[in-house]
Amino acid sequence: MRSVRCVVHALGGLVAVLVAVSALVLVTPAVRASAGETEHQSSRTDAADTPSLAISITGMTPQFATQNSTVTITGTLANRTGSAVSGITVQGQTSTVLFNGRAEMTSFAGSGGYPYMMQSAGSPQVTGLVPNGSTVRWSVSFPAEEFYDQFGVYPVEVQAATASGQYTAAARTFLPYWPGGAAASEPQQLQVAWVWPLVDTPQQGACPQTLATPHLASSVASGGRLSALLGAGASFAASDNLTWEIDPALLSDVQVMTRPYFTLGNAVCSGRFTEKPSQAAAAWLSKLRTATAGQPAFATSYADVDVAALSHAGLDTSIRSAYQIGNMVAGQILPGTFGGTGGGSGDGAVLKAASPADGIADAEVVTSLASDAGISTVVLSSGELPSSTPGYDNALARTTSGIGTSVSVLLADSGITSLLGSASPSPTEAGEFAFTQDFLAQTAMISSEAPNLARSLVITPPTDWDPSASEATALLSLTHEAPWLRSVGLSALAAQAAKLPSSALPARQVSGSELSAAYLDHVRTVQASTSLFTNLLYQPPASVVTSLDAAVAATQSSAWRGSGSPGGWLATSQLSDYLSYSEHKVQIIASKKIFLAGTSGETPVSVKNGLNLPVQVQVTASTPVGSQLQVGPLASPLVVQARKTNTVTMPVRSTTIGTTTVQLQLVTQNGSPLTWTAQPLSVEVTRFGRSLLIIIGGALGILVLTSAYRLRRKRKAAVKRDGTADEMADAGGAG
């Protein structure tokens, strides 16, 4: 047994390390290639192969032009030609013809292809001597009124060339133009609603006060992912009408760090690293409470479970449980936002909204959300339902759930979601400019496509979004400043969508990134083991039951989709091992063999409870079919206190002589068998007791007959000697 435990311990440590590695993989940022840094990135490759110039745009003021604007573009120029070069000309270019759509923008950003004539813009800048390997800064300016007169997005390119023309380079970006003028003549402002996600990979399993990896501490600390998101969101929550999307599992994980806690470890809660309380975690929670109190928000299910996968697998009870736990946890930790009763509603402007993973949901999934969680608004990816303004992007739609309830559908722009997903936690100067300018231009392009139509835009970053603090702040600042945008809350758009005609979602639409059927089969097994363990406990505290259910929900998280699935397998296996190890602490202690001397008897059976919680079990015994051996009636359910052993008496009866094997086992209070407690008991019926009585009775009879015979012989002998009666009596008495 000791060796087995050592193996479990070692495997548990390996599991913890692999979970940590998978978490690090999950937070690795995507690589971005956008217009402003295309040449900058390609030049890195070129520099390794051939001599070249490399030019990058690092800024532009203003970031959107108006009639009286002087546009100034700034950037860097690197000499990688292999020798010093002087007289490099930097020239700005633009066009009087605006982009006709986002497809043209994509083409221009990628290859510079533009179907219309580009013109020189402003005076060129000519550099002095630039040594090989050196980088210099440049700027070019031009008046906007010379080129632009219509609201929209225009191409901007900056070219660099040596005097001989041997070396050239180019960098490209986009410039929105807003003509201004009388309010009556201005285009309709595009309603824009931000969903601001605070979601992370779930960290807690069954071991109390334990996180699977140490990475969350750095994420909530200054410079970390969650710190950056909270800081930017708190600064612009009011001006941009942000709607917070908050995972209750994240709240619970951060709260764990406000007290002494552990990281890593194995399935039996050993091999862990002790951590001190995190001041950063306490400060982050405090700031979150202040920033979101009374503000628009919705809570995801606990651990943001993969609702689509669970619904398609028929695991609606898991969806319901995850939302119940999530609402309770969110209410307890953020009462000013989600209400102090733990019901997920109350003081804050709480929405019954959901944002399914990858923005994909079919009619079946929406019905599950409506029936299991009371969801009345879903945020999906654009294209999931037809636009309510045919031919043009619009975020508003409506559908009807399978239980007949109306569900507002808000379609998040998939192009912008993809762009946001390319954010970097540590961008270059050129990279950050390209990222934020692309975002601004995308919104302007959407608005300018149909400037006289009232339309809406929903912006939903990926749940694992990892921008730098400056990128996140810049995006929200631009949203507030862009004159073609008008910030509104998600609830306002949901109310507008509720008035639209209902459209049907596909009946069934399974994404290839969903949690797999094989994985969910494993989850089902763990769920069954969790239920068994809960039924084994005697009046378990609500906190224990909730923590176990939360651990199961964590195995169903959307974080385990795609590349995150190995982490899910490891988390599920560790929970399974924890339950098995804990359950096996309850055992039967009984004799291997008993002898029954008569027709009936009793034998003691003990139950040992090695858990730190009391258990309630029933001892059961089964005999072979047709056996004449009867067991019972057995004692009533037995309550065994923590770390104690209790004993019951088991009655046994038999009408025949012989040996019978009885199978002893424990069952929980609802009758579920504890299979690991099964133990054979051999009962041998001898009936030696009755035979012994017959033998003793026979012996006594023989003794009495023998004594009577001897007495009679003595009396006869006395008569022959003419003895007296007294002599005869004496003879008898002495004989």
C-alpha positions, -999 to +999 in steps of 0.1 A: +000+000+000+029+023+008+044+018-026+011+026-043+008+058-024+042+068-034+033+062-071+001+083-067+022+110-051+047+111-079+020+110-106+001+138-088+032+160-089+037+153-126+000+162-132+004+195-114+035+204-134+018+196-167-013+217-157+011+245-150+027+241-185-007+239-202-017+271-184+014+289-197+006+277-232-030+290-229-018+325-221+007+327-249-004+357-271-012+353-307+011+368-333-003+399-350+005+410-386-013+444-392-009+472-417+014+495-398+040+469-391+039+446-421+071+460-436+087+461-401+081+424-396+091+413-431+123+434-429+135+413-399+135+382-421+150+402-450+178+415-428+190+380-422+192+372-459+197+404-480+206+441-473+176+462-469+159+493-454+131+488-428+105+514-422+078+514-395+049+538-386+049+544-349+022+572-346-002+595-364-018+627-351-047+630-352-057+594-355-088+605-374-087+636-396-112+664-398-115+692-424-089+714-408-065+687-397-028+686-405-020+649-405+015+641-391+029+606-394+059+595-374+080+564-375+114+548-376+138+539-404+165+513-400+195+509-422+204+473-428+221+477-462+255+468-449+270+503-452+263+538-443+237+556-465+228+592-467+200+610-485+172+585-479+139+600-489+108+594-468+076+603-486+040+601-475+012+590-500-025+588-498-056+587-521-086+609-526-107+577-530-118+560-498-119+522-492-150+505-505-151+479-478-130+459-453-119+435-480-100+463-497-085+473-464-072+438-459-057+436-493-040+470-489-026+460-455-012+427-468+004+436-501-001+473-507-025+465-535-049+494-540-072+498-570-070+536-571-042+561-577-020+570-547-007+606-546+023+622-528+011+638-495+032+665-480+069+673-485+094+645-484+119+642-456+155+635-466+178+620-440+214+627-434+240+600-430+225+568-415+252+543-404+247+507-411+227+491-382+214+524-370+177+536-367+166+571-372+132+588-367+112+606-393+080+625-397+059+637-427+029+659-427+001+669-450-032+689-448-063+666-448-085+690-468-063+685-499-073+649-502-105+641-482-141+654-484-162+623-475-166+603-443-148+571-446-114+554-444-085+563-466-051+546-474-019+560-461+015+547-472+050+560-463+078+550-487+115+552-481+142+550-509+179+556-512+190+582-538+201+555-562+168+537-558+187+505-549+169+501-516+133+508-509+108+501-481+072+509-474+048+509-444+010+513-446-018+523-423-054+536-424-068+571-418-105+577-409-119+610-420-148+628-403-161+659-422-181+673-394-206+701-402-241+707-391-256+680-368-285+674-392-261+666-420-238+643-400-240+605-405-259+584-380-237+575-351-230+538-348-242+525-314-213+506-299-214+483-268-183+468-252-183+435-234-153+436-211-141+401-201-126+391-168-122+354-174-092+331-167-083+294-167-099+278-136-073+270-110-091+252-082-098+214-079-108+195-048-079+203-026-088+233-003-069+266-006-049+252-035-044+266-070-032+244-099-005+269-110+012+300-096+005+322-127-026+339-114-006+359-088+014+376-115-017+382-136-034+403-109-002+421-100+009+453-117+017+447-153-002+414-154-031+405-178-059+408-154-044+440-138-043+457-172-079+447-181-093+459-147-073+491-148-085+501-183-120+490-177-123+508-144-111+541-161-136+540-190-165+520-175-187+550-172-177+569-204-179+538-226-208+521-209-189+489-205-207+457-196-185+435-174-183+398-182-170+381-150-162+344-143-171+335-107-144+309-107-118+337-112-133+356-083-130+325-061-094+318-073-083+354-065-100+353-031-080+321-023-049+342-027-059+367-001-051+342+026-023+317+030-027+292+002-009+265-018+001+260-054+007+228-075+006+196-055-009+162-064-042+145-062-039+137-025-032+173-016+005+168-008+037+180-024+023+215-025+041+248-023+030+271+005+023+307-006+019+339+015-013+360+012-011+381-020-015+418-014-019+422-052-049+398-051-066+417-023-060+450-040-074+436-073-105+423-057-110+456-038-107+476-070-130+453-089-157+457-062-155+495-065-153+495-103-183+472-109-206+482-080-239+491-096-225+488-131-238+467-160-224+431-157-232+395-162-217+364-146-206+335-167-213+300-154-188+289-129-155+283-147-172+294-179-182+259-188-185+248-224-223+252-226-224+241-263-206+208-256-226+201-225-259+208-242-250+186-272-240+158-248-273+160-229-255+173-197-280+200-190-278+193-152-241+203-154-251+236-171-277+242-144-253+234-116-225+256-130-248+286-132-262+280-097-227+278-082-215+308-103-244+330-092-239+321-056-201+328-057-205+360-076-231+372-052-209+364-022-177+380-035-192+410-054-225+418-035-225+453-048-226+440-084-245+408-083-265+412-050-256+399-016-281+370-015-260+348-038-289+347-063-270+365-090-292+395-090-299+424-068-280+456-063-261+457-096-273+462-131-271+424-137-280+410-171-292+375-177-268+373-206-244+347-219-215+347-244-210+311-256-175+300-264-163+312-299-196+331-303-213+300-317-246+285-305-275+267-321-311+265-312-304+236-288-277+255-269-299+287-266-327+265-253-304+250-227-293+285-216-328+297-214-342+267-195-312+260-172-299+295-165-328+318-173-307+335-200-326+361-221-297+376-241-269+358-259-238+374-275-229+355-307-205+360-335-217+380-365-231+357-392-249+334-367-281+351-377-290+374-406-285+411-401-316+431-394-304+456-420-298+434-450-265+440-468-250+459-439-235+449-405-258+452-376-256+437-341-293+433-334-313+401-338-338+380-319-347+343-317-371+321-297-359+293-274-372+258-274-392+266-243-409+295-260-391+324-244-378+354-264-340+357-266-322+388-277-293+380-299-264+405-301-240+398-329-204+407-320-184+417-351-161+387-358-135+408-377-130+431-347-129+401-324-102+385-345-082+418-345-085+421-307-073+386-303-040+396-319-032+420-291+002+416-274+010+420-237+044+436-247+039+452-282+065+472-301+058+509-306+049+502-342+029+472-333+008+491-307+001+519-332-009+494-360-032+476-336-051+506-323-053+523-357-066+492-373-093+490-346-103+526-352-104+522-389-125+491-387-152+509-367-152+538-392-154+515-421-185+497-407-202+531-399-193+546-433-207+517-453-243+529-445-239+562-427-276+570-428-288+538-413-293+534-375-271+504-367-252+488-338-218+473-331-210+449-303-173+444-294-164+412-276-127+404-271-117+367-266-121+356-230-083+350-228-076+385-241-041+397-233-035+433-244-010+456-228-024+482-205-017+509-230-034+490-258-065+484-237-066+520-226-061+533-261-090+512-275-115+525-249-102+561-253-107+559-291-142+545-286-150+575-265-135+600-288-145+588-323-174+610-334-190+583-355-195+561-324-219+564-295-214+542-265-244+523-252-248+495-227-254+460-237-288+460-220-300+489-242-292+469-273-308+438-258-340+458-253-339+470-289-333+435-302-363+422-282-386+442-305-374+426-337-390+397-355-377+363-344-352+344-366-344+308-363-309+295-354-297+263-369-312+233-351-278+218-344-244+232-351-214+215-335-181+233-335-149+212-340-133+230-310-160+218-285-150+195-257-148+161-273-172+132-267-143+111-253-134+138-228-170+143-217-173+105-211-144+109-187-162+139-171-193+118-166-173+091-148-159+118-125-194+133-119-207+099-109-178+094-085-184+129-070-221+120-064-211+088-048-186+105-025-212+132-015-238+105-007-212+087+014-208+117+037-232+122+067-248+157+066-219+173+047-214+211+051-228+230+021-193+244+016-179+209+010-207+200-015-202+233-033-165+229-036-168+194-051-194+206-076-172+236-084-143+212-090-164+192-115-175+225-133-138+234-136-132+202-156-160+213-180-145+248-187-143+263-221-107+269-213-100+233-222-112+237-258-087+232-285-051+235-274-063+237-238-077+202-238-046+185-223-050+207-192-086+195-190-076+159-191-051+164-164-075+184-142-102+157-146-077+128-138-065+146-107-101+151-094-108+114-102-077+103-082-086+126-053-121+111-051-108+075-053-082+082-027-107+098-003-134+071-009-110+043-001-105+057+034-138+040+043-134+003+047-150-028+062-132-047+090-145-082+095-133-118+100-125-138+070-142-169+084-167-178+111-180-211+125-217-215+133-221-243+159-259-241+160-286-230+136-280-193+143-254-169+156-239-134+153-206-120+140-193-084+144-186-062+114-167-029+118-166+001+096-134+023+097-137+059+086-104+075+078-119+108+065-121+141+083-158+141+079-185+117+093-200+091+069-232+072+069-232+037+055-253+005+055-236-029+058-250-053+033-245-091+029-254-112-001-255-150-003-254-173-033-287-181-051-304-211-035-283-209-003-300-220+030-279-194+048-298-163+059-282-131+070-300-103+088-320-083+094-290-060+095-286-030+117-300+004+106-276+028+087-244+033+106-230+068+112-192+067+117-176+099+130-144+113+115-113+091+121-134+066+141-145+030+138-180+017+146-192-019+148-225-036+140-237-071+148-247-093+119-272-122+126-266-154+107-290-185+104-288-218+086-308-250+083-281-271+068-245-280+076-217-268+053-197-237+042-212-207+024-194-175+012-212-143+020-203-111+002-201-081+026-202-046+012-211-010+022-237+011+005-244+048+008-276+062+023-292+062-011-282+026-018-252+032-040-226+004-036-191+012-024-175-015-046-140-012-031-154-023+003-166-057-011-152-085+011-159-123+012-169-139+045-168-177+048-195-191+071-191-228+081-221-244+098-211-275+120-240-280+145-215-294+170-236-280+198-266-303+193-245-334+188-226-327+220-259-325+239-270-358+225-237-374+235-238-359+270-274-370+275-265-405+263-235-407+287-256-396+316-283-423+308-256-450+307-242-437+341-276-439+357-283-474+344-249-486+355-254-472+391-289-488+394-275-521+383-247-520+408-271-511+436-293-541+428-264-565+429-253-553+463-288-557+478-290-592+465-257-601+481-268-587+514-300-608+515-280-640+509-260-632+540-291-627+561-282-591+567-306-566+583-324-539+566-300-514+581-271-534+568-287-535+534-292-497+535-256-492+545-244-514+518-264-495+493-252-462+506-216-473+505-218-489+472 
